[in-house]
Amino acid sequence: MQSINPIPLLVGSLLVSVILIILNRRRVGVAGSAAATIAVCLVLAAACLVLALVEFRNVSTGAAIRLAVQYWLIFLCVPSAVVFGLSRSGLLRRHAWLLLLAGPISFIITGVVVAGILHMFIPSILLP
């Protein structure tokens, strides 16, 4: 779990939230917002790959880097989908700025739930 740092995850959640706020203000449809969310996730996943390469530069195996990327995708794409779903609700469509609060909170809650589910079904997956 060394590769999961809460600061970059919260920055990523704020970035996803800001993108969805802009799209909500411009009245972009579901397909456009979903595509933008996926694009932001891919950009953040590429940044994650760079971070994993820097973090594990002394590790000669690719398994540690692959594991770091998997963790980032799990803890970034799943919460991004939750934030996207929240952005479609009526209250958050009318008051889009609430996504700045709902985004990071949903990232934290979703991360805890995903970690709990992973630990329940595959106990060894989150061990170092």
C-alpha positions as CSV (number, residue, x, y, z in Angstrom):
1,M,0.0,0.0,0.0
2,Q,3.0,2.3,-0.3
3,S,1.8,3.6,-3.6
4,I,-1.5,4.9,-2.2
5,N,-0.9,8.3,-0.9
6,P,-4.0,10.3,0.2
7,I,-2.8,13.7,-0.9
8,P,-2.6,12.8,-4.7
9,L,-5.9,10.9,-4.4
10,L,-7.6,14.0,-2.9
11,V,-6.0,16.2,-5.6
12,G,-7.3,13.8,-8.2
13,S,-10.8,13.9,-6.6
14,L,-10.8,17.7,-6.6
15,L,-9.7,17.6,-10.3
16,V,-12.5,15.2,-11.2
17,S,-14.9,17.4,-9.2
18,V,-13.8,20.6,-10.9
19,I,-14.1,19.0,-14.3
20,L,-17.7,17.8,-13.5
21,I,-18.6,21.3,-12.1
22,I,-17.5,22.9,-15.4
23,L,-19.4,20.3,-17.4
24,N,-22.5,20.8,-15.2
25,R,-22.4,24.5,-15.6
26,R,-22.2,24.1,-19.4
27,R,-25.1,21.6,-19.4
28,V,-23.1,18.9,-21.0
29,G,-25.0,15.6,-21.3
30,V,-24.3,12.3,-19.7
31,A,-22.2,10.9,-22.5
32,G,-19.9,13.9,-22.6
33,S,-19.5,14.0,-18.9
34,A,-18.7,10.3,-18.8
35,A,-16.1,10.7,-21.5
36,A,-14.5,13.6,-19.7
37,T,-14.4,11.6,-16.4
38,I,-12.8,8.7,-18.2
39,A,-10.3,11.0,-19.8
40,V,-9.4,12.6,-16.5
41,C,-9.0,9.1,-15.0
42,L,-6.7,8.1,-17.8
43,V,-4.5,11.2,-17.4
44,L,-4.3,10.6,-13.6
45,A,-3.5,6.9,-14.2
46,A,-0.6,8.0,-16.5
47,A,0.6,10.3,-13.8
48,C,0.3,7.4,-11.4
49,L,2.5,5.3,-13.7
50,V,5.1,8.0,-13.6
51,L,4.9,8.2,-9.8
52,A,5.1,4.4,-9.5
53,L,8.2,4.4,-11.7
54,V,9.8,7.1,-9.5
55,E,8.8,5.4,-6.3
56,F,10.0,2.0,-7.2
57,R,13.0,3.0,-9.2
58,N,15.2,0.7,-7.0
59,V,12.9,-2.3,-7.6
60,S,14.0,-4.4,-10.5
61,T,10.8,-6.3,-10.9
62,G,7.8,-4.9,-12.8
63,A,5.4,-6.5,-10.3
64,A,5.7,-3.7,-7.8
65,I,5.0,-1.1,-10.5
66,R,2.0,-3.2,-11.8
67,L,0.6,-3.5,-8.3
68,A,1.0,0.3,-7.7
69,V,-0.9,1.0,-11.0
70,Q,-3.6,-1.5,-10.1
71,Y,-4.1,0.2,-6.7
72,W,-4.3,3.6,-8.2
73,L,-6.8,2.4,-10.8
74,I,-8.9,0.8,-8.1
75,F,-8.8,3.8,-5.8
76,L,-9.1,6.4,-8.6
77,C,-11.5,5.0,-11.2
78,V,-14.1,3.6,-8.8
79,P,-14.5,6.8,-6.7
80,S,-14.5,8.8,-10.0
81,A,-17.5,6.8,-11.1
82,V,-19.2,7.5,-7.8
83,V,-18.5,11.2,-8.1
84,F,-19.8,11.1,-11.7
85,G,-23.0,9.4,-10.4
86,L,-23.3,12.0,-7.7
87,S,-22.9,14.8,-10.3
88,R,-26.0,13.6,-12.1
89,S,-28.3,14.0,-9.1
90,G,-30.7,16.9,-9.0
91,L,-29.2,18.8,-6.0
92,L,-25.7,18.7,-7.4
93,R,-26.8,19.7,-10.8
94,R,-28.4,22.8,-9.4
95,H,-25.6,23.6,-6.9
96,A,-22.5,22.3,-8.7
97,W,-20.1,23.8,-6.2
98,L,-21.2,21.2,-3.7
99,L,-19.2,18.7,-5.8
100,L,-16.0,20.3,-4.2
101,L,-17.2,18.8,-0.9
102,A,-18.9,15.7,-2.2
103,G,-15.9,14.7,-4.4
104,P,-13.2,14.2,-1.7
105,I,-15.7,12.8,0.8
106,S,-16.9,10.2,-1.7
107,F,-13.3,9.4,-2.6
108,I,-12.5,8.7,1.1
109,I,-15.7,6.7,1.7
110,T,-15.4,4.7,-1.6
111,G,-11.7,4.0,-0.9
112,V,-12.6,2.6,2.6
113,V,-15.4,0.5,1.2
114,V,-13.3,-0.8,-1.7
115,A,-10.5,-1.6,0.6
116,G,-12.9,-3.4,3.0
117,I,-14.4,-5.4,0.1
118,L,-11.0,-6.3,-1.3
119,H,-9.8,-7.4,2.2
120,M,-12.9,-9.4,2.7
121,F,-12.7,-11.4,-0.5
122,I,-8.9,-11.4,-1.1
123,P,-7.2,-10.8,2.3
124,S,-3.6,-10.8,0.9
125,I,-4.2,-8.2,-1.8
126,L,-3.6,-5.2,0.4
127,L,-0.6,-6.6,2.2
128,P,2.8,-5.2,1.4
